[in-house]
Amino acid sequence: MHSIFQGVQLILAIHLAIRHLKISNDKAKIDDIVLKLKSFQRETNTTFIVVSSFNRQNYAAQVSFESFKESGNIEYSADVVWALQLNIVNDLKACSDISATRKMFDDAKKHQPRQIQLKCLKNRQGSNYDCFFLYFSAHDYFQPVDNFQQSVDYTTDFNTTDSKKI
């Protein structure tokens, strides 16, 4: 089975197919797959990048392990866990009105470029960290930036690419 991966050092798993397992619970299915991937990784010294989605309740909340959808053992087995979030979620925790929160989040998704934060939630070999990017969705391009020093008014000028406004 492992011969097809001879010499492969990196595997990207964008979607874990869980439909054909004879386990009734989705979380248990993902746990089973993750344990098999981890075993394969140890046997072959292969690096895996696994993409996981967020559950709906956490779309507009700061990322954490609870944000992941039916992720089971992914965060436990992973050596490094990264998560992307709109930077606006750092300001949303102060907003108690759910309608206002949704509006601010939706406006931030429309803003160009979007302010994106990559959070390292787990790093088995080092410390956690944050990285910041301007995301130009029309070109699927992430531009690294040092930090977001000031808040953005997400209700104005969604088509600007003037980074001085950010």
C-alpha positions as a Markdown table, in Angstrom:
| # | Residue | x | y | z |
|---|---|---|---|---|
| 1 | Met | 0.0 | 0.0 | 0.0 |
| 2 | His | 2.7 | 2.5 | 0.9 |
| 3 | Ser | 4.8 | 1.8 | -2.3 |
| 4 | Ile | 2.8 | 4.4 | -4.2 |
| 5 | Phe | 4.0 | 7.1 | -1.8 |
| 6 | Gln | 7.7 | 6.1 | -2.0 |
| 7 | Gly | 9.7 | 9.4 | -2.0 |
| 8 | Val | 6.7 | 11.6 | -1.4 |
| 9 | Gln | 7.4 | 14.0 | 1.4 |
| 10 | Leu | 4.2 | 16.1 | 1.5 |
| 11 | Ile | 0.6 | 15.2 | 1.1 |
| 12 | Leu | -2.2 | 17.7 | 1.1 |
| 13 | Ala | -5.6 | 16.4 | 2.3 |
| 14 | Ile | -8.2 | 19.0 | 1.4 |
| 15 | His | -11.2 | 16.8 | 2.3 |
| 16 | Leu | -11.4 | 13.7 | 4.5 |
| 17 | Ala | -13.8 | 11.3 | 2.9 |
| 18 | Ile | -15.8 | 9.8 | 5.7 |
| 19 | Arg | -18.8 | 8.3 | 3.8 |
| 20 | His | -17.7 | 4.8 | 3.3 |
| 21 | Leu | -16.6 | 3.9 | 6.8 |
| 22 | Lys | -18.8 | 1.5 | 8.8 |
| 23 | Ile | -18.8 | 3.9 | 11.8 |
| 24 | Ser | -22.1 | 5.7 | 12.5 |
| 25 | Asn | -20.7 | 8.8 | 14.2 |
| 26 | Asp | -19.0 | 11.5 | 12.0 |
| 27 | Lys | -16.6 | 12.5 | 14.8 |
| 28 | Ala | -15.6 | 8.8 | 15.3 |
| 29 | Lys | -15.0 | 8.4 | 11.5 |
| 30 | Ile | -12.7 | 11.4 | 11.4 |
| 31 | Asp | -10.9 | 10.2 | 14.5 |
| 32 | Asp | -10.3 | 6.8 | 12.8 |
| 33 | Ile | -9.0 | 8.5 | 9.7 |
| 34 | Val | -6.7 | 10.8 | 11.6 |
| 35 | Leu | -5.3 | 8.0 | 13.6 |
| 36 | Lys | -4.5 | 6.1 | 10.4 |
| 37 | Leu | -3.0 | 9.1 | 8.8 |
| 38 | Lys | -0.8 | 9.7 | 11.9 |
| 39 | Ser | 0.3 | 6.1 | 11.8 |
| 40 | Phe | 1.1 | 6.4 | 8.1 |
| 41 | Gln | 3.0 | 9.6 | 8.8 |
| 42 | Arg | 5.2 | 7.9 | 11.4 |
| 43 | Glu | 5.9 | 4.9 | 9.2 |
| 44 | Thr | 6.9 | 7.0 | 6.1 |
| 45 | Asn | 8.2 | 10.2 | 7.6 |
| 46 | Thr | 5.7 | 12.1 | 5.4 |
| 47 | Thr | 4.3 | 15.5 | 6.2 |
| 48 | Phe | 0.5 | 16.0 | 6.0 |
| 49 | Ile | -1.3 | 19.2 | 5.6 |
| 50 | Val | -5.0 | 18.6 | 6.4 |
| 51 | Val | -7.6 | 21.3 | 5.8 |
| 52 | Ser | -10.6 | 21.3 | 8.2 |
| 53 | Ser | -13.7 | 23.5 | 8.1 |
| 54 | Phe | -15.2 | 25.5 | 10.9 |
| 55 | Asn | -18.6 | 24.8 | 12.5 |
| 56 | Arg | -21.2 | 27.5 | 11.8 |
| 57 | Gln | -21.4 | 28.7 | 15.3 |
| 58 | Asn | -17.7 | 29.9 | 15.1 |
| 59 | Tyr | -17.7 | 31.7 | 11.8 |
| 60 | Ala | -17.7 | 35.1 | 13.4 |
| 61 | Ala | -15.8 | 34.1 | 16.6 |
| 62 | Gln | -12.1 | 34.1 | 17.4 |
| 63 | Val | -10.6 | 30.8 | 16.2 |
| 64 | Ser | -9.8 | 28.1 | 18.7 |
| 65 | Phe | -9.9 | 24.4 | 18.8 |
| 66 | Glu | -13.6 | 24.5 | 19.4 |
| 67 | Ser | -14.0 | 26.2 | 16.0 |
| 68 | Phe | -13.2 | 23.1 | 14.0 |
| 69 | Lys | -16.1 | 21.1 | 12.6 |
| 70 | Glu | -16.1 | 17.5 | 13.9 |
| 71 | Ser | -12.3 | 17.6 | 14.0 |
| 72 | Gly | -11.9 | 14.9 | 16.5 |
| 73 | Asn | -8.3 | 14.0 | 16.9 |
| 74 | Ile | -6.9 | 16.4 | 14.3 |
| 75 | Glu | -5.8 | 19.0 | 16.9 |
| 76 | Tyr | -4.6 | 16.3 | 19.3 |
| 77 | Ser | -2.5 | 14.4 | 16.6 |
| 78 | Ala | -1.3 | 17.4 | 14.7 |
| 79 | Asp | 2.2 | 18.8 | 15.3 |
| 80 | Val | 1.1 | 22.3 | 14.1 |
| 81 | Val | -2.4 | 23.7 | 13.9 |
| 82 | Trp | -3.0 | 26.9 | 11.9 |
| 83 | Ala | -6.3 | 28.8 | 11.5 |
| 84 | Leu | -7.2 | 31.7 | 9.3 |
| 85 | Gln | -9.7 | 34.3 | 10.5 |
| 86 | Leu | -10.8 | 37.8 | 9.4 |
| 87 | Asn | -9.0 | 40.3 | 11.6 |
| 88 | Ile | -12.4 | 41.9 | 12.5 |
| 89 | Val | -13.2 | 39.0 | 14.9 |
| 90 | Asn | -10.7 | 40.6 | 17.3 |
| 91 | Asp | -13.1 | 43.6 | 17.5 |
| 92 | Leu | -16.3 | 41.6 | 17.6 |
| 93 | Lys | -16.0 | 40.2 | 21.1 |
| 94 | Ala | -16.8 | 43.7 | 22.4 |
| 95 | Cys | -20.1 | 43.7 | 20.4 |
| 96 | Ser | -23.0 | 42.1 | 22.2 |
| 97 | Asp | -25.6 | 42.8 | 19.5 |
| 98 | Ile | -25.8 | 39.7 | 17.2 |
| 99 | Ser | -27.3 | 41.7 | 14.3 |
| 100 | Ala | -24.5 | 44.3 | 14.6 |
| 101 | Thr | -21.9 | 41.5 | 14.8 |
| 102 | Arg | -23.2 | 39.8 | 11.7 |
| 103 | Lys | -23.2 | 43.1 | 9.8 |
| 104 | Met | -19.7 | 44.0 | 10.8 |
| 105 | Phe | -18.5 | 40.5 | 9.8 |
| 106 | Asp | -20.4 | 40.6 | 6.5 |
| 107 | Asp | -19.0 | 44.1 | 5.8 |
| 108 | Ala | -15.4 | 42.8 | 6.5 |
| 109 | Lys | -15.9 | 39.9 | 4.1 |
| 110 | Lys | -16.8 | 42.5 | 1.3 |
| 111 | His | -13.8 | 44.8 | 2.1 |
| 112 | Gln | -10.9 | 44.7 | -0.4 |
| 113 | Pro | -8.3 | 43.8 | 0.5 |
| 114 | Arg | -9.5 | 41.8 | 3.5 |
| 115 | Gln | -7.5 | 41.8 | 6.7 |
| 116 | Ile | -6.6 | 38.2 | 7.5 |
| 117 | Gln | -4.9 | 36.8 | 10.6 |
| 118 | Leu | -3.2 | 33.4 | 10.6 |
| 119 | Lys | -3.1 | 32.1 | 14.2 |
| 120 | Cys | -0.9 | 29.2 | 15.2 |
| 121 | Leu | -3.0 | 27.4 | 17.7 |
| 122 | Lys | -0.5 | 24.6 | 18.4 |
| 123 | Asn | 3.1 | 24.2 | 17.7 |
| 124 | Arg | 4.6 | 21.0 | 19.2 |
| 125 | Gln | 8.2 | 22.1 | 18.4 |
| 126 | Gly | 8.0 | 25.8 | 19.4 |
| 127 | Ser | 5.7 | 28.7 | 20.5 |
| 128 | Asn | 2.4 | 29.9 | 19.0 |
| 129 | Tyr | 2.4 | 33.0 | 16.9 |
| 130 | Asp | 0.2 | 35.2 | 14.7 |
| 131 | Cys | 0.9 | 36.4 | 11.1 |
| 132 | Phe | -1.1 | 39.1 | 9.3 |
| 133 | Phe | -2.0 | 39.4 | 5.6 |
| 134 | Leu | -3.9 | 41.6 | 3.2 |
| 135 | Tyr | -6.0 | 39.2 | 1.1 |
| 136 | Phe | -6.9 | 40.3 | -2.4 |
| 137 | Ser | -9.7 | 37.9 | -3.3 |
| 138 | Ala | -9.9 | 38.8 | -7.0 |
| 139 | His | -6.4 | 37.5 | -7.4 |
| 140 | Asp | -6.4 | 35.0 | -4.5 |
| 141 | Tyr | -3.2 | 36.7 | -3.3 |
| 142 | Phe | -2.0 | 37.1 | 0.3 |
| 143 | Gln | 0.3 | 40.0 | 1.0 |
| 144 | Pro | 2.2 | 39.7 | 4.3 |
| 145 | Val | 2.0 | 42.7 | 6.6 |
| 146 | Asp | 3.6 | 43.4 | 10.0 |
| 147 | Asn | 0.3 | 44.0 | 11.9 |
| 148 | Phe | -3.0 | 45.9 | 11.7 |
| 149 | Gln | -2.4 | 49.0 | 13.7 |
| 150 | Gln | -5.7 | 50.7 | 13.3 |
| 151 | Ser | -9.3 | 49.6 | 12.8 |
| 152 | Val | -10.9 | 49.7 | 9.4 |
| 153 | Asp | -14.3 | 51.2 | 8.6 |
| 154 | Tyr | -15.8 | 48.2 | 6.8 |
| 155 | Thr | -18.9 | 50.1 | 5.8 |
| 156 | Thr | -17.1 | 52.3 | 3.2 |
| 157 | Asp | -15.4 | 51.8 | -0.1 |
| 158 | Phe | -15.3 | 48.0 | -0.6 |
| 159 | Asn | -13.3 | 48.2 | -3.8 |
| 160 | Thr | -10.2 | 50.1 | -2.7 |
| 161 | Thr | -6.8 | 48.6 | -2.9 |
| 162 | Asp | -5.2 | 51.6 | -1.2 |
| 163 | Ser | -3.2 | 49.9 | 1.6 |
| 164 | Lys | -2.8 | 53.3 | 3.3 |
| 165 | Lys | -6.5 | 53.1 | 4.5 |
| 166 | Ile | -5.6 | 49.9 | 6.3 |
